Amino acid sequence: MIKYSNFSPFLLLWIASIVQKCLCSSIINPSKVKTVSWKPRAFVYEGFLTEDECNHLISLAKSELKRSAVADNESGKSTLSEVRTSSGMFIPKSKV
């Protein structure tokens, strides 16, 4: 069994966003989708990825995680903030 607490919130939300986009597909079984939150919308699809697939994505992401920034109110440029403490990254399709 995969422990979701071992994943970064970003990774879980990324997976949930994929599930949400795929719900209309006949391949996705809606009975396996659990709602985590409606605001913001977040879902967990049990069995969507195998443990090996999850570990692969985590290994790709760990070395690339960067502290998330916020937009500066005056300049609009990205800046670090004590308020936002999350980290994130994007995995190019070519690496998956």
Backbone torsions as a table, in degrees:
resi	resn	phi	psi	omega
1	MET	NA	135.3	-179.8
2	ILE	-84.4	131.9	176.7
3	LYS	-91.5	112.8	-176.8
4	TYR	-66.4	-21.7	179.8
5	SER	-67.9	-15.7	179.0
6	ASN	-80.9	-10.8	-177.6
7	PHE	-95.9	151.5	173.8
8	SER	-71.1	147.8	177.5
9	PRO	-57.1	-34.0	179.0
10	PHE	-60.9	-44.9	-178.6
11	LEU	-63.8	-42.3	178.8
12	LEU	-63.5	-42.0	179.4
13	LEU	-67.7	-35.6	177.4
14	TRP	-62.5	-46.4	178.7
15	ILE	-62.7	-42.7	179.8
16	ALA	-62.0	-37.5	-179.9
17	SER	-66.7	-35.5	176.6
18	ILE	-64.7	-44.3	179.8
19	VAL	-60.6	-44.8	-178.6
20	GLN	-59.7	-40.7	179.8
21	LYS	-69.0	-26.5	-175.1
22	CYS	-94.3	-3.8	-174.1
23	LEU	-58.1	-27.7	-178.6
24	CYS	-77.9	-11.7	-179.2
25	SER	-75.5	145.1	178.6
26	SER	-73.0	-13.3	179.7
27	ILE	-75.0	-32.8	-177.5
28	ILE	-81.7	131.1	178.0
29	ASN	-94.8	105.4	-176.7
30	PRO	-59.1	-22.3	-179.5
31	SER	-69.5	-15.5	178.8
32	LYS	-91.8	-1.5	-178.7
33	VAL	-89.9	126.8	176.4
34	LYS	-114.6	132.2	178.8
35	THR	-79.8	125.7	175.8
36	VAL	-91.6	-42.3	-177.4
37	SER	-159.8	147.6	173.6
38	TRP	-95.9	-27.9	178.5
39	LYS	-133.4	99.3	-3.0
40	PRO	-75.3	158.1	179.6
41	ARG	-69.2	125.4	178.2
42	ALA	-147.7	133.8	-177.6
43	PHE	-132.3	153.6	172.7
44	VAL	-119.5	129.9	176.6
45	TYR	-108.6	105.5	-177.7
46	GLU	-66.8	130.3	178.9
47	GLY	80.6	9.9	-179.1
48	PHE	-64.1	-42.9	176.4
49	LEU	-123.6	148.8	174.8
50	THR	-76.1	167.3	177.8
51	GLU	-61.7	-38.8	177.7
52	ASP	-63.6	-41.4	178.2
53	GLU	-64.3	-41.6	177.1
54	CYS	-61.5	-46.2	179.8
55	ASN	-61.9	-36.4	177.8
56	HIS	-63.5	-47.6	179.3
57	LEU	-62.9	-40.5	179.1
58	ILE	-63.7	-42.1	-179.8
59	SER	-65.1	-35.1	176.6
60	LEU	-68.2	-37.8	-173.4
61	ALA	-79.2	-37.1	-172.1
62	LYS	-52.4	-46.1	-175.7
63	SER	-75.4	-14.9	-175.7
64	GLU	-105.1	-5.5	-177.2
65	LEU	-60.6	133.4	178.0
66	LYS	-128.6	146.8	178.5
67	ARG	-61.8	133.4	-179.4
68	SER	-72.6	144.7	180.0
69	ALA	-110.2	170.7	174.9
70	VAL	-122.7	163.2	177.2
71	ALA	-84.0	130.1	175.9
72	ASP	-68.0	131.1	-176.9
73	ASN	-60.4	-33.7	-176.0
74	GLU	-87.5	-47.3	-174.5
75	SER	-95.0	-22.9	-176.3
76	GLY	81.4	-2.9	-179.4
77	LYS	-79.5	155.3	177.3
78	SER	-70.9	137.0	178.5
79	THR	-147.4	152.0	177.3
80	LEU	-77.4	149.8	-178.2
81	SER	-139.7	145.9	176.0
82	GLU	-69.5	-20.6	-178.1
83	VAL	-74.5	-40.6	-178.4
84	ARG	-96.2	118.5	-175.0
85	THR	-116.0	7.0	-176.7
86	SER	-79.4	166.2	173.8
87	SER	-126.1	154.9	179.8
88	GLY	-157.6	169.9	176.4
89	MET	-167.5	167.0	176.9
90	PHE	-120.3	135.7	178.0
91	ILE	-99.3	116.8	177.4
92	PRO	-63.3	145.3	179.9
93	LYS	-55.2	-31.8	-177.8
94	SER	-66.7	-20.6	-179.8
95	LYS	-91.9	-18.7	-177.0
96	VAL	-79.4	NA	NA
